[in-house]
Amino acid sequence: MYLTSKIKEDIFKDNGKSEKDSGSVEGQVALFTSRINHLTIHLKKNKKDFNTERALLKMVGKRKSLLTYLKNKNIERYRAIIKKLSLRK
């Protein structure tokens, strides 16, 4: 599988407080971004995989709601995670 526990720990360590901190908004956004990037590559190869396309759209929505929450709570953390993951252009 593309997302092993080691990869998750690395994502949480880079973007959260520790490698076990899976509850922070930054860690969750980074994990969703990793999964979204993987599914985007998959959908470029498999254009008729509609179930994966639906799952991708749901993940994008969840990430957007987490980012909206973070923007309303703490704008500095929001700007830092946007810049670190290069989500906006």
N, C-alpha and C positions, 0 to 999 in steps of 0.2 A: 504494500500500500504506500501511497505517496506521502502520507502524513503519519510518521511514526512518533512514538512518545519522545524520542530524542529530539526530533525536529520541533515538536511542540514546546519542549523545555527550552530549546534555543530561542524560539520566538518569544516566549514569556520572559526569558532572562533579558533579551534585548529591549523589550518594550514594556515590561512590567517591573514590579519591585524585586521579584526573585523568580527562579525557574518554576516554583510551585504556585505562583500567583496567577491563577487562571481567572480570577474574578474581576481584575481591574479592567476598566473600559479600554485602556490602551492595549492590553494584551488580547482582549477579545477582538478589537478592531484589526489588530495585526494578524490574528489567526484567520478571521474572515477574509482579509485581503489575500493571504496566502492561498486559501481555498478558492477564492474567486479567480485568481490568476491561473490556478491549475485547471479549473473548469472551463475557463475561456480558451485555453490551449486545446482542451479536449473537444470543445464545440467547434473549433475551427476545422478539425479533422472530421468530425461526425456531425454534419449539418442537420440531420434528421433526428437527432436524439432529443426529443421534446421534453422528456422527463428531467433530464439534466438541465435543460434550458430553464424549466420552471424552478428547479432547485436553486439555480444560479440567481434568478430574479428574486427569490425569497431571501437569499443571503445578502444580496445587494441592499434590499429593503431593511434587513436587520442591522447591517453595518451603518446605513444612513441614519436609522433611529438612534443607534448608539452614539454616532457623531453629533447628532442634534442634542442629545442629552448632555454630552460632554461640553458642547459649545455653550449651552445654557448654564452649566455648572461652573466651568473654569475655562475661560477663553485661552489662557496661556497654554494649558495642557492640550487643548484642541489644536492650536496652531502648531505646537511642537510635533504632535503625532501626524498631522497633515504633511508637514515638511519632511519628517523622517520617512514616511511611507510614500511620499510624493504622489498623493492622491489628487490634488488639484493642480491645474496648470496655470 
